[in-house]
Amino acid sequence: MATLIKGIHHITAIAGNAQKNLDFYTGILGLRMVKKTINFDAPDVYHFYFGDELGAPGTVFTTFPFDGARKGTKGTGELTYTAFSIPEDALDFWIDRLSKYDIPTSTVLTRFGEKLIRFEDHDGMGIELIANSSDSRKGWTYGHIPLEMSIRGFYGATLNLRSKDLTEKLLVELMDYRFIAEENGRYRYGTEGKPGDIVDIVLDPNGRHGIQSAGTVHHIAFRTPNTSTQLEIQDILLKNGFNVTEVRDRNYFKSIYFREPGGVLFEIATDEPGFAIDEDEAHLGEALKLPGWAEPQREGIEKRLPKVKLQVENYA
């Protein structure tokens, strides 16, 4: 029987200042801005998509930048750390690069036999870079970061939960994940167990619930190939008691949403059609793209949105 879920599609976070957000993820981390659009549910706010060359599923970190938003707090019921995959020999490069921009990092940690560092962006977003030899994706560069050192896409994500049993049941029985291993209270799951599909659960039975605002993750989206497989997983979830939304058209994919038992907002997003449907591949992310229903309001939307500029040349 074919699997319906293929790993992580994207992860979406809440941010503060839009220009600082753009500078951090394109300038410092070197991700490509593959789409500049609006939050379809709050059209006076940008929605930035950062990823590899074409924004392939499993590489796309997206943000809603609310200028002046207070900082959120990490806690239970949240995705607390987003992990990106880097080449096995790239860790020293990234430690030096982050130090150059006065970004504190953890000491080098080891997890399931792989080395990693932890740090936060300017809003307090939890980020990890995990060095490994099992990622065949080629990454992306604007030219200011050597391609051989560049981020390949997601490695995985950490869910901070008070208990794991019901979430584990959801992942394993309904979402094509399997348990891989446990280490020091961290429980690992994957579809194939490779970078781009890893979900870790860390338990904090008495932890305080996280507060969602700037520097916290809004939701994690999982991949499904197309609208047909999406409807299949929607039906499975509904039959198992999950309060799943209707299918929502996000232009570059279609989405359904529901909360997993620990409180984290999950999305199932289609791989199709992708980010090149309204821009040439060579110019992804350059223009403000609006959904059809918002196009008549373009003038007003553009006036209300803060001006931003891609300026990776400042981060060579």
Protein Blocks (a to p, Z undefined) as FASTA:
>chain_A
ZZfbgbjfbdcdddfdfklmmmmmmmmnopacfbdcddfklmkbccdddddfnopghiac
cddddehiacddddehiafbdcddddfklmmmmmmmmmmnopacdddddeehiacddddd
fkopacdddddfkbfbgbjaehlacfklpcfbjfbdcdddfbfklmmmmmmmmnopacfb
dcehiacddfkopahiaccddddfkbccddddehiafbdcdddfblmlmmmmmmmmmmno
pacdddddehjaccdddddfkopacddddfbgbjklmbcfklgokaccddfklmmmmmmm
mmmpccddddfklmZZ
